[in-house]
């Protein structure tokens, strides 16, 4: 489809939305997969100056109910595949006024999304202000209660253009996105960035291999924006021919990309992996790494972002591990109110640990809350996981601490074994002793079939027992 066809479709859709009460500042929950209608919806709501609240399609009714209620949304746009969760989420809520559905929706009060095809182009007033709210993101709540952050038109514009200064899409580029468009990376680095660059966008159901292969064949993408878990899936396929020769770069969320996964992907597919690091409440995109000579880094800060590593209120020099602290002229006002205890001297303390090298490149170490105290020594789970992942019988691993006494914690490793092969505990200890000091070696190895994950794909460590 051409840009004109996409914009015309979005204006007809804006007309449908407007007829059903969606106007300036209306709060609209959007629960759609990576389909063209998601892009039309984003553009239509932007044209109406409404507030979009994107929600991951993997959310279940309780999480969805919390978001609808907390955000004071009055409209929801959803796919038929999610209708049961939408109806269960809203059956005790009275705030919702409008349901708009795509596909074979059964709810009698749901308006058919496809009615837009018979509507004329919307021509109503359009007077957006820089400070008007554009989008409201909710976190995946993998490390605590869900947080939200509102971003204004200016903040989205600035973050998008700062991103494009670091990773320069060109009009001739085709970007394929497996990354959910409802995620802030999909919203900023895909939808907003592609349109601002005048590039092309390819989307499909990446879980349907036939649909995926047809899309890749037809689109011949130059960039693939994908979740770390999808890169792991491609590693398991171990088939260079699965991805088109046109593909030059992969882009992913760098904070969750394990070193071994990254290296394996590049060895198989011979494609550089660029990393994005951010969080919904601060940026949302903070750093980008396109430097192939520093593949393990999550990059340098965007032009409107300043990053410092601190221990308490003390600034740390290069090559020391400390908490990643951020200051920016686009940090959200809501953040200052909601998380005031995490602001010190104007700096937002993110709860992530990292280190900066001498060239100013940032490296993600771990979540501060994940650090394990072993007799006064700090143990970073990511470091232990990195070593364990090198063992040929381990497919994936999560390391966490559990209380041992008032002064120390016990290290436990939760392991998914490779193809039914299980190493002996003594063998793992011997393997680890060659690479780690004794206090960093887990006391217990626990084998599981899978890790509990949030709807956004993050491991919920609190659920590991």
C-alpha positions as CSV (number, residue, x, y, z in Angstrom):
1,X,0.0,0.0,0.0
2,X,1.1,3.5,-0.7
3,X,1.3,6.3,1.9
4,X,-1.7,7.9,0.3
5,X,-3.7,4.7,0.6
6,X,-2.7,4.3,4.3
7,X,-3.5,7.9,5.1
8,X,-6.9,7.8,3.3
9,X,-7.8,4.6,5.2
10,X,-6.8,6.3,8.5
11,X,-8.9,9.3,7.7
12,X,-12.0,7.2,6.9
13,X,-11.3,5.3,10.2
14,X,-11.1,8.6,12.0
15,X,-14.5,9.4,10.7
16,X,-15.9,6.2,12.1
17,X,-14.3,6.8,15.4
18,X,-15.5,10.4,15.6
19,X,-19.1,9.3,14.9
20,X,-18.9,7.0,17.9
21,X,-17.7,9.7,20.3
22,X,-13.9,9.6,20.0
23,X,-12.6,13.1,19.9
24,X,-9.8,15.2,21.3
25,X,-8.4,13.8,24.6
26,X,-10.6,10.7,24.5
27,X,-8.7,7.9,26.2
28,X,-8.7,4.8,24.0
29,X,-7.3,1.4,24.9
30,X,-6.0,-0.3,21.7
31,X,-5.4,-4.1,21.9
32,X,-4.4,-5.1,18.4
33,X,-1.7,-7.4,17.0
34,X,0.8,-6.4,14.3
35,X,-1.6,-5.9,11.5
36,X,-2.2,-3.0,9.1
37,X,-5.3,-2.0,11.1
38,X,-3.0,-1.2,14.1
39,X,-1.3,1.4,11.9
40,X,-4.6,2.9,10.7
41,X,-5.8,3.1,14.3
42,X,-2.7,4.9,15.5
43,X,-2.9,7.4,12.7
44,X,-6.7,7.9,13.0
45,X,-6.5,8.5,16.8
46,X,-3.6,10.9,16.2
47,X,-5.7,12.8,13.7
48,X,-8.5,13.1,16.2
49,X,-6.0,14.2,18.9
50,X,-7.2,11.3,21.1
51,X,-5.0,9.6,23.6
52,X,-3.9,6.1,22.6
53,X,-3.3,3.5,25.3
54,X,-1.6,0.6,23.6
55,X,-1.9,-2.8,25.3
56,X,-0.1,-6.1,24.5
57,X,-2.4,-8.7,23.0
58,X,-1.1,-11.3,25.4
59,X,-2.6,-9.5,28.4
60,X,-5.3,-11.4,30.2
61,X,-8.5,-10.0,31.7
62,X,-7.2,-9.0,35.1
63,X,-4.2,-7.0,33.8
64,X,-6.4,-5.5,31.1
65,X,-9.1,-4.5,33.7
66,X,-6.5,-2.8,35.8
67,X,-5.2,-0.7,32.8
68,X,-8.7,0.3,31.6
69,X,-9.8,1.3,35.1
70,X,-6.5,3.0,36.0
71,X,-6.3,5.0,32.8
72,X,-10.0,6.0,32.8
73,X,-10.4,4.8,29.3
74,X,-13.8,5.2,27.7
75,X,-13.2,3.3,24.4
76,X,-11.5,0.0,23.5
77,X,-10.5,-1.2,20.1
78,X,-9.7,-4.9,20.0
79,X,-9.3,-8.0,17.8
80,X,-11.8,-10.8,18.0
81,X,-9.1,-13.2,19.2
82,X,-9.0,-11.1,22.4
83,X,-12.8,-10.6,22.8
84,X,-13.2,-13.0,25.8
85,X,-10.5,-11.2,27.8
86,X,-11.9,-7.8,26.8
87,X,-15.4,-8.7,27.9
88,X,-14.2,-10.4,31.2
89,X,-12.1,-7.3,31.9
90,X,-15.0,-4.9,31.4
91,X,-17.9,-6.8,32.9
92,X,-17.7,-4.9,36.2
93,X,-16.5,-1.6,34.8
94,X,-18.9,1.2,34.0
95,X,-16.5,3.7,32.4
96,X,-16.4,2.1,28.9
97,X,-18.8,3.6,26.4
98,X,-17.5,2.3,23.1
99,X,-16.3,-1.1,21.9
100,X,-14.9,-1.4,18.4
101,X,-13.8,-4.8,17.1
102,X,-11.9,-6.4,14.2
103,X,-12.8,-9.9,13.0
104,X,-15.7,-12.1,14.0
105,X,-16.7,-10.4,17.2
106,X,-19.8,-11.8,19.0
107,X,-20.5,-9.0,21.5
108,X,-23.8,-7.3,20.4
109,X,-22.6,-3.8,21.3
110,X,-19.3,-4.0,19.5
111,X,-19.0,-1.8,16.4
112,X,-17.5,-3.4,13.3
113,X,-14.1,-1.8,12.7
114,X,-14.5,-2.5,8.9
115,X,-17.4,0.0,8.6
116,X,-14.7,2.6,8.0
117,X,-14.4,1.4,4.4
118,X,-17.7,3.1,3.6
119,X,-16.9,6.4,5.4
120,X,-15.7,9.6,3.7
121,X,-12.4,11.1,4.8
122,X,-12.5,12.9,8.1
123,X,-12.0,16.7,7.6
124,X,-12.6,18.0,11.1
125,X,-10.4,20.5,13.0
126,X,-6.8,19.6,13.7
127,X,-5.0,21.8,16.2
128,X,-2.5,19.7,18.2
129,X,-0.4,21.4,20.8
130,X,3.1,20.3,21.8
131,X,2.0,19.5,25.3
132,X,-1.1,17.5,24.4
133,X,-0.9,13.9,25.5
134,X,-0.2,11.6,22.6
135,X,0.2,8.2,24.3
136,X,0.0,6.5,27.6
137,X,2.2,3.5,28.1
138,X,1.9,0.8,30.8
139,X,4.8,-1.3,32.0
140,X,4.6,-5.1,31.9
141,X,4.8,-5.3,35.7
142,X,7.4,-8.0,35.7
143,X,9.3,-6.4,38.6
144,X,6.4,-4.9,40.6
145,X,3.2,-3.0,40.1
146,X,2.4,-1.7,36.6
147,X,3.7,1.8,36.1
148,X,2.4,4.2,33.5
149,X,3.8,7.3,31.7
150,X,2.1,9.8,29.5
151,X,4.0,11.3,26.6
152,X,3.1,14.5,24.8
153,X,3.2,15.2,21.1
154,X,6.5,17.0,21.5
155,X,8.1,14.2,23.6
156,X,7.1,11.6,21.0
157,X,8.4,13.8,18.2
158,X,11.7,14.5,20.0
159,X,12.3,10.9,21.0
160,X,11.5,9.6,17.5
161,X,13.8,12.1,15.8
162,X,16.6,11.5,18.4
163,X,16.3,7.8,17.6
164,X,16.5,8.4,13.9
165,X,19.6,10.4,14.4
166,X,21.2,7.3,15.9
167,X,19.7,4.7,13.6
168,X,19.0,6.3,10.3
169,X,16.2,4.7,8.3
170,X,16.1,5.9,4.7
171,X,13.1,6.1,2.4
172,X,14.3,3.1,0.4
173,X,14.4,0.9,3.6
174,X,11.8,-1.7,4.4
175,X,11.4,-2.4,8.1
176,X,9.8,-5.7,9.2
177,X,8.6,-5.7,12.8
178,X,8.0,-8.8,14.8
179,X,8.3,-6.5,17.9
180,X,4.8,-5.7,19.1
181,X,3.7,-2.3,17.9
182,X,1.9,-1.8,21.2
183,X,5.3,-1.8,23.0
184,X,7.2,1.5,23.3
185,X,9.9,0.2,21.0
186,X,7.3,-0.7,18.4
187,X,5.5,2.6,18.8
188,X,8.6,4.8,18.6
189,X,11.3,2.9,16.7
190,X,8.9,1.3,14.3
191,X,5.6,3.1,13.6
192,X,6.7,6.7,14.3
193,X,10.2,6.3,13.0
194,X,9.2,4.6,9.8
195,X,6.6,7.2,8.9
196,X,9.0,10.1,9.9
197,X,11.7,8.6,7.7
198,X,9.3,7.9,4.8
199,X,10.4,4.3,4.8
200,X,8.2,1.2,4.3
201,X,6.8,-1.1,7.0
202,X,6.0,-4.8,6.8
203,X,4.0,-6.6,9.4
204,X,2.3,-10.0,9.7
205,X,1.6,-12.8,12.2
206,X,5.2,-13.9,12.9
207,X,3.9,-17.0,14.7
208,X,2.4,-18.2,11.4
209,X,5.5,-19.4,9.5
210,X,3.8,-19.5,6.1
211,X,2.5,-16.0,6.6
212,X,5.9,-14.9,7.8
213,X,7.8,-16.4,4.8
214,X,5.3,-14.9,2.3
215,X,5.7,-11.5,3.9
216,X,9.5,-11.6,4.0
217,X,9.5,-12.8,0.3
218,X,7.2,-10.0,-0.8
219,X,8.6,-7.2,1.3
220,X,12.3,-8.0,1.1
221,X,13.1,-6.0,4.3
222,X,16.4,-4.4,5.0
223,X,15.8,-4.2,8.8
224,X,14.1,-6.6,11.2
225,X,12.9,-5.3,14.6
226,X,12.4,-8.3,16.8
227,X,12.2,-9.3,20.5
228,X,15.2,-11.2,22.0
229,X,13.0,-14.2,22.3
230,X,12.4,-14.2,18.6
231,X,16.1,-14.1,17.9
232,X,16.4,-17.1,20.2
233,X,13.7,-18.8,18.0
234,X,15.7,-18.0,14.9
235,X,18.8,-19.4,16.6
236,X,17.0,-22.7,17.2
237,X,16.1,-22.8,13.5
238,X,19.7,-22.4,12.6
239,X,18.8,-21.8,9.0
240,X,20.5,-18.9,7.2
241,X,18.1,-19.2,4.3
242,X,15.1,-18.6,6.5
243,X,15.8,-14.8,6.4
244,X,15.9,-13.0,3.1
245,X,19.2,-11.9,1.6
246,X,17.9,-8.3,1.6
247,X,18.1,-8.2,5.4
248,X,21.0,-6.1,6.5
249,X,20.4,-5.4,10.2
250,X,18.4,-6.8,13.2
251,X,17.3,-4.4,15.9
252,X,16.2,-5.5,19.4
253,X,15.7,-4.5,23.0
254,X,19.3,-4.7,24.3
255,X,18.8,-4.9,28.0
256,X,17.3,-8.4,27.8
257,X,19.5,-9.8,25.0
258,X,22.0,-12.3,26.5
259,X,25.5,-12.2,25.2
260,X,25.5,-15.9,24.0
261,X,22.2,-15.4,22.1
262,X,23.6,-12.3,20.4
263,X,26.8,-14.0,19.4
264,X,25.0,-17.1,18.2
265,X,22.6,-15.1,16.0
266,X,25.4,-13.2,14.3
267,X,27.4,-16.4,13.7
268,X,24.4,-18.1,12.0
269,X,22.8,-15.2,10.1
270,X,25.8,-12.9,9.6
271,X,23.7,-9.9,10.4
272,X,24.7,-7.2,12.9
273,X,22.3,-6.7,15.8
274,X,21.6,-3.2,16.9
275,X,20.3,-2.6,20.4
276,X,17.8,-0.3,21.9
277,X,17.6,0.4,25.7
278,X,14.8,2.3,27.4
279,X,11.9,2.1,29.8
280,X,8.3,3.3,29.6
281,X,8.7,6.0,32.3
282,X,11.9,7.7,31.1
283,X,12.6,8.4,27.5
284,X,11.1,6.0,26.6
285,X,14.1,5.2,24.3
286,X,17.4,6.1,26.1
287,X,20.3,4.6,24.2
288,X,20.9,3.0,20.8
289,X,24.0,0.9,19.8
290,X,24.9,0.6,16.1
291,X,28.6,0.1,16.8
292,X,29.5,-3.4,15.6
293,X,32.9,-3.1,17.3
294,X,31.1,-3.0,20.7
295,X,28.4,-5.6,20.2
296,X,27.8,-6.2,23.9
297,X,27.1,-2.5,24.7
298,X,23.5,-1.1,24.8
299,X,24.9,2.1,23.2
300,X,25.3,5.7,23.8
301,X,22.6,8.1,25.1
302,X,20.3,9.9,22.7
303,X,20.9,13.7,22.3
304,X,18.3,14.7,24.7
305,X,19.3,12.2,27.4
306,X,22.2,12.4,29.9
307,X,23.3,9.2,31.7
308,X,25.4,8.9,34.8
309,X,26.3,5.9,37.0
310,X,25.8,6.4,40.7
311,X,26.2,4.5,44.0
312,X,23.7,6.3,46.2
313,X,24.4,10.0,45.5
314,X,28.0,9.4,44.5
315,X,29.0,9.6,40.8
316,X,31.1,6.6,39.7
317,X,34.0,6.7,37.2
318,X,34.2,4.7,34.0
319,X,34.4,0.9,34.2
320,X,32.7,0.7,37.6
321,X,29.3,-0.8,38.1
322,X,26.6,1.5,39.4
323,X,22.9,2.4,39.0
324,X,22.0,3.9,35.7
325,X,20.6,7.4,36.4
326,X,19.0,9.6,33.8
327,X,18.2,13.2,33.3
328,X,16.3,14.6,30.3
329,X,14.2,17.6,29.3
330,X,11.6,15.1,28.1
331,X,11.2,13.1,31.3
332,X,7.5,12.9,31.9
333,X,5.8,15.1,34.5
334,X,3.8,12.1,35.7
335,X,7.1,10.3,36.5
336,X,8.2,13.1,38.9
337,X,4.9,12.7,40.8
338,X,4.6,9.0,40.8
339,X,8.2,8.0,41.5
340,X,9.4,11.0,43.4
341,X,11.4,8.7,45.8
342,X,13.6,7.7,42.8
343,X,14.6,11.3,42.0
344,X,17.7,12.7,43.6
345,X,19.2,16.0,42.6
346,X,17.1,15.9,39.4
347,X,18.4,12.5,38.4
348,X,16.0,9.5,37.9
349,X,17.4,6.3,39.5
350,X,16.2,3.6,37.1
351,X,16.9,0.5,39.2
352,X,19.1,-0.9,36.4
353,X,22.8,-1.5,37.0
354,X,25.4,-0.8,34.3
355,X,28.9,0.4,33.5
356,X,30.3,3.0,31.1
357,X,33.5,2.4,29.2
358,X,36.1,5.0,28.4
359,X,34.3,5.9,25.1
360,X,31.0,6.5,26.8
361,X,29.3,3.3,25.8
362,X,26.8,1.8,28.3
363,X,26.7,-1.9,29.3
364,X,23.7,-3.4,31.0
365,X,24.7,-5.5,34.1
366,X,21.5,-6.4,35.9
367,X,18.5,-5.1,37.8
368,X,19.5,-3.6,41.1
369,X,16.8,-5.6,42.8
370,X,18.2,-8.9,41.4
371,X,21.6,-8.5,43.0
372,X,22.4,-11.3,45.5
373,X,24.1,-10.6,48.7
374,X,26.4,-13.5,49.6
375,X,28.2,-12.8,52.9
376,X,28.6,-9.1,52.0
377,X,29.7,-9.7,48.4
378,X,27.5,-8.6,45.5
379,X,26.7,-11.3,43.0
380,X,25.1,-10.3,39.7
381,X,22.8,-13.0,38.3
382,X,23.6,-12.0,34.7
383,X,27.3,-12.9,35.2
384,X,26.5,-16.3,36.6
385,X,23.9,-16.9,33.9
386,X,26.4,-16.0,31.2
387,X,28.9,-18.6,32.3
388,X,26.2,-21.3,32.8
389,X,24.9,-20.7,29.3
390,X,28.2,-21.8,27.9
391,X,27.6,-25.4,29.2
392,X,26.4,-27.6,26.3
393,X,23.6,-29.2,28.3
394,X,22.0,-25.9,29.3
395,X,19.4,-24.3,27.0
396,X,18.5,-21.4,29.3
397,X,19.0,-20.4,32.9
398,X,17.8,-17.8,35.5
399,X,19.8,-17.2,38.7
400,X,18.2,-15.7,41.8
401,X,18.8,-15.3,45.5
402,X,16.7,-16.6,48.3
403,X,17.1,-15.6,52.0
404,X,19.5,-17.8,53.9
405,X,19.9,-15.9,57.2
406,X,19.9,-12.3,58.4
407,X,23.3,-11.7,56.7
408,X,23.3,-13.6,53.5
409,X,21.4,-15.1,50.6
410,X,21.6,-18.5,48.9
411,X,22.2,-18.6,45.1
412,X,19.8,-20.8,43.1
413,X,20.0,-21.6,39.4
414,X,16.8,-22.5,37.5
415,X,17.8,-24.4,34.4
416,X,16.1,-25.5,31.2
417,X,18.2,-28.4,30.0
418,X,19.2,-29.0,26.4
419,X,17.3,-31.9,24.6
420,X,16.7,-33.9,27.8
421,X,20.4,-33.9,28.8
422,X,20.9,-33.1,32.5
423,X,24.4,-32.5,33.9
424,X,25.3,-33.7,37.4
425,X,25.5,-30.9,40.1
426,X,29.1,-31.8,40.7
427,X,29.9,-31.4,37.0
428,X,28.3,-28.0,37.0
429,X,30.2,-26.9,40.1
430,X,33.5,-28.0,38.5
431,X,32.6,-26.2,35.3
432,X,31.8,-23.0,37.2
433,X,34.9,-23.1,39.5
434,X,37.1,-22.6,36.4
435,X,35.4,-19.3,35.6
436,X,33.9,-17.9,38.9
437,X,35.0,-17.4,42.5
438,X,33.4,-19.8,44.9
439,X,31.0,-17.4,46.4
440,X,29.3,-16.8,43.0
441,X,28.6,-20.5,42.5
442,X,24.9,-21.6,43.1
443,X,24.2,-23.8,46.0
444,X,21.3,-25.4,44.3
445,X,20.4,-26.3,40.7
446,X,16.7,-26.6,39.9
447,X,15.5,-28.0,36.6
448,X,12.3,-26.6,35.1
449,X,10.4,-27.0,31.8
450,X,9.8,-23.3,31.3
451,X,10.1,-19.9,33.0
452,X,7.0,-18.0,34.1
453,X,6.9,-14.8,32.0
454,X,4.9,-11.6,31.9
455,X,2.7,-10.8,28.9
456,X,5.7,-8.8,27.5
457,X,8.0,-11.8,27.6
458,X,10.0,-10.9,30.7
459,X,10.8,-13.7,33.2
460,X,8.8,-13.2,36.4
461,X,11.5,-14.1,38.9
462,X,9.2,-13.8,41.9
463,X,7.3,-16.8,40.6
464,X,10.3,-19.1,40.5
465,X,10.2,-21.3,43.6
